[in-house]
Each structure stands twice: as structure tokens, then as C-alpha cells.
Amino acid sequence: MSDKKSDKESGALSPDERRTSPRLHFELGARFGTGKFSQEGTVHNISGGGVGLFTSIVYPPGKVFDIQLSTLSDDKLILTGE
């Protein structure tokens, strides 16, 4: 049996409780990379504080890269994040 307390038992806030802006849930293909959009992934959610990008590529913490999203009208939205 573990002595480690769960977030609920320790009083820590869950990620949903820590969010300061609403998170919009959807699924949208994305291209991303450093310098060019050479990788593909899927954005599952977005908020004023971040983007949930699912991909097989793992960048080290602090690595800056660009994400390109295409709208239904084929406009391109480019985000920069880390």
C-alpha cells in the first residue's frame, strides 16, 4: 500500500481546476516544426493558455516551435509555443 496521497486528499488542484481560461475541445489536424512544418499531429483542445497537441514527436521542455492550423475556409493560423 502506498503512503502517497492523491491530489484530492492532499488538497492539490486538478489541471481543470487550475485553468484560468475556458478550454475548447475539438479535433483538428495540424502541422508543426522548427523552421518548417515538417511534422503532423492533432490538436484536441485549445485555450488562452495553451494547446493540446497529440503527436509522436517529443521536444525537450522549453523548445520553441510553430504550429500551423487550417480553418474550414482554408485560412492558415500559425501559433508559436514551447
Stockholm file with secondary structure:
# STOCKHOLM 1.0

chainA/1-82         MSDKKSDKESGALSPDERRTSPRLHFELGARFGTGKFSQEGTVHNISGGGVGLFTSIVYPPGKVFDIQLSTLSDDKLILTGE
#=GR chainA/1-82 SS CCCCCCHHHHTCCCHHHHCSSCCEEEEEEEEEESSSCCEEEEEEEEETTEEEEECSCCCCTTCCEEEEEECTTCCEEEEEEC
#=GC SS_cons        CCCCCCHHHHTCCCHHHHCSSCCEEEEEEEEEESSSCCEEEEEEEEETTEEEEECSCCCCTTCCEEEEEECTTCCEEEEEEC
//
